[in-house]
C-alpha cells in the first residue's frame, strides 16, 4: 500500500511539472508565433515608444589622463511596453515572467555615443524579461571606454567632468522617447545610480556627483528630424594623497635645500654650486614625472609644473 501511494505521488509530481513546462511553452508560442522583432511596438506609425532608462555604476575602473579615456562598468536598465506581449497570467498557469533571448525581441538599440574603442553595444546579451500586461525589461551589463577631456590646471587637486551619452542608434525623437526610471517614492532617478553592494572604490578617484539630463536637438538633416539622447555627467575628484607624499612633499623639501647655500661660507663656492645644481636636477626629475602623468594638451598647464 505504501509503495502504491509513493508511486502515485511521484506520478502526480511529474504530471504537475509537465503541465508547468507546457504552460510556459504555450505562452511562448502565444507571444512569438506572429511576432516580428524588426517592427516597433506601436499600433500606429506616428506613435512613440517610451523608453525608461536607468544606469547603475558598479565600478569606476580607470581614468587614463594621457589618452583622456574613462573606463566604467555599468548595468543598463531598459524598460518599455510592447502591446504584442499583452497576456494574462490566469490564462497560462499563473506565469508572471517569461525569459527569452534578446535577439528574439524588439530592442531600442541604445548605444554609448561617445565611446572610443568602437564597442557601442553591451558586454553580454542578457535575457529579456516579459511581464504580464506586455511590460518588457532588459538589464545587460557593459564595460565602456568613453572620451573624457581633461582639465589639469589644479593637478593633483583637480576634478574632472566626464560624460556618458546614450542614444538610440536608429530611432529619432519621434519614434522613441527617453524617460528616467523612478524609485520607490515615485521620484525620477535622474542620475547614475551607484550600487552600494557591488561598487568597488577607485584608489585614485572619488565620485562627487553624477547627474543626468535628457536632451532634444535638431539632427541637421534635410528632413528636419529631431534626435534625443541621455547625458550622464560623472563628476569625479582626484584623491591627492599619493601625489602629495610622492611629489609635492619631496619637491618642497628639495627646494628647501637651496637655503643651505646661503648659510655656507663664502669660501665654499664649489659647495654652493653643487647644492644648487643638485636641487635643479631633482626638480627636473619631478617635473618629468608630472609630464608623464598629464595629457599632451595645450588647453591647460598644471600650476605645479609652471
ABEGO torsion letter per residue (X at the ends): XAAAAAAAAAAAAAAAAAAAAAAAAAAAAAAAAABBAABBBBABAABBBBBBBBBBBABBABBBAAAGBBBBBBBBBBBBBBAAABBBAAABGGBABBBBBAAABBBAGBBBAABAAGBABBABBBBBBBBBGGBBBBBBBBBBBBBBBBBAAAOAABBBBBBBBBBBAABBAAABBBBBBBBAAGBBBABBBBBAAABBBBAABBBABBBBBBBBBBAGBAAGBBBBBBBBBBBBBBBAAAAAAAAAAAAAAAAAAAAAAAABBAABAAAAAAAAAAAAAAAAAAAAAAAAABBBBAABBBAAAX
